[in-house]
Amino acid sequence: HRTAMQNGIASSKNPPSTWYSRATSPPEGSFCLLGARGVGKTAWLKHWFPGALWIDLHDAVRFRELGARPMRLLDLVREAGEGATIAVDDAHRLPELPSVAGFLAKDYPSVRLVLAASSARAIRRSGFDLLPARELLPLTAAELGSAFELDRAARFGTLPIVLDASDAERPSEPLSI
């Protein structure tokens, strides 16, 4: 069901104006969250891990820093300390990062590494297989509850980014394929 976003859930990347309660919950330990763009990975992670050290690879400085030296993630894990959670948004932008994170998760089991990526193909090409993966799908009728409208869902889908779009941003007709 839709509820207003609370403090700590907002994102630097055009956050949704509402929080959608999801049936998916995080697994234990480190993992990779996969899902299409606009499915709500960032909001979901910020909801479940409000105190996490947040690394947004849309930030040009962080992207260059970790792109030039992926093992910098090791320094961040050490600085974060035992029991910390480190979330990396848009991890698919640096294909070697998931492998580094997988090794760190094994060597530093008390630190939880959570990677979000919208391109499973890019992650798999990197040889990523060291972290368990969870997929976040578009919202279901059960997750939307009374806000679910079959005609609208059939025409436009149920991605949070589409549901939160204003009437001016939403196409007047569904897209044809």
N, C-alpha and C positions, 0 to 999 in steps of 0.2 A: 504494500500500500504506500501511497505517496505521503511523505511527511517533509516538513521544511528541513533543509540542511542545517546541521548544527556546527558550532565553531570547530575548526580543525579539519573539516571535510572539504572546504573550498580548495580549488586548485588554481594554479597560475594559468592553466590552459582553459579558458572559457568554461568554467564549471557549470554543471547543470543546476537549475534553480531549485530542483527538488531531489530528494533522496528516495530511491526506490528500494524497498526491502527485498532482498534477493534470497532465493532458496539455497544458493551456493554459499558455503562457509569455508574458511581456509583450513587446509590440512595442517597437521602438526609439522613443525620444523620448516626448513627452507623449501621454496617451491617457485615455479614459474607460472604466472597467470597469463593465459593466452585468450585473445578475443579480437573481434573485428574493431576497427576504429569506430568510436562513438557508442560502444556497447556499455561503457561505464566502468572500465577497469580502474581508472584513476580514483573516481569517487568511491568505488568499492574498497580499494586498498586504504584510502584515507579514513574510511569509516571503520574498518577492522583494525587498523594500525595507526591510531591518531598520534602516538608519540614517536613514530619511526623517524629515523634520519632519512630525509627525502632527497633522492638524487634524480633530477628531471633532466633527461638527455635532450630535451628541447632547449635547454639553457645552453647557449653557444659556448660559454666558458667551461662548463662541466663536460660538454661533449668533446671539446678539444683536449681538455685535461685527461680524460679517460681514454680518448681515442689514441693519443700519443703514448699513453702509459697505462694500459689496462690494469696492471698490477697495483696501481694507485688505490684500487679497491681494497687491497690488503691493508694499506695504511688506514683507510676509513674504518675497516672492521676492527683493527687494533685500537684505534682512537675511540670507537663507539663503546667498547668494553663488553664484558660478560652480560648476557641477558638482553642485549640491545636488538632492535630490529632495524634493518636497513632495507629500504624499498627503492628500487631502480625502475623509473618509468621510461618507457620506450626503449627497452633493452635491445630490441631488434636492430636499432641504429648502429650498434657496435657488435658485430657478429662474434667476436672473440670473447666478449664479456660473459656470456652464460657459461662457457667452459671454465673461465677463471672463477666465477661465482660457485660453480659446482665443486671445484677443488677447495675453495675457502669454506664452503658449508661442511665439507668432510673434515677439514683441519680445525675449524672453529665451530663445533656443534652448538655451543652456548649462544652464538649469535645467529639470529634468524635473517636470512637473505631472501627477499621477495622481489622477483623480477616480473615486470609487466611488459608484454610484447603483443603487437598486433599482426606480426608476420611470423606465423609458425614456420613457414617455408625458410625464411632467413635464419631462424633459430636452428632448425634441423640441419641446414647446410653447414652450419658452424661445427657440426659434430656434437651438438648439445644432447646429452643424455644423462647428465649427472645430477639433475634436479627433477623431482617429480613435477608434473604439469597438471594444472587445473584449467578448464576452459570456461569462460564466461560467455554465455549466449544472450541473444536478445531477450527482452522480458517476456515472460509467459503470461497467459491469462490469469493464472493463480496469483502470480506476483503483482499484477496490476489490480486484481480484485475488482471492485465496482467501477474503477476507472477504465476497464477494458471495454473497447468498442470493436466488435468483429469487423464491421465495414472499414473502419479507419485502419485497423491492423492489417487487413487484407490489402488495402490500397497503399499504405505507407510503411508498413512494418512496425516493429516495436523496439527499435533502438532508442535508448533514452535521449540521445541527441536529437532525434526526430520528434519524439513526444514533447520535448521541451522547447522546440522551435516555435517562434511566434507565427501567427497566421501569415505575416508578410514574408517570413523566411521559408515557410513550407510551400512546396509546389502545389498549384491549384489542381493539377492532374497527376495521377501516378506516373512514374517513369515507365516507358515502354522498352522492352528488350527485343 
